[in-house]
Amino acid sequence: MLGPAYNCITDWDKVPVLVDYGYVCNLFRVTEPTVRKWVKEGKIKARRVGNHVRFAKEDLMEFGRSA
């Protein structure tokens, strides 16, 4: 399910508290439609910040552990 990048993440301290779709795509080495699918399926939580969608680091860490 996750791309090979997830296994390479060793320092979550370097990940910002809130990130956008592009960051999540790079983090998990997947495409934006895949991330949108995960959001729609409720696998990963997205938050609205103004007109933008952001993802919390804690939610990404939890998603990575459960995948």
Secondary structure, 3 states (H helix, E strand, C coil): CCCCCHHHCCCHHHCCCEECHHHHHHHHCCCHHHHHHHHHCCCCCCEEECCEEEEEHHHHHHHHHHC
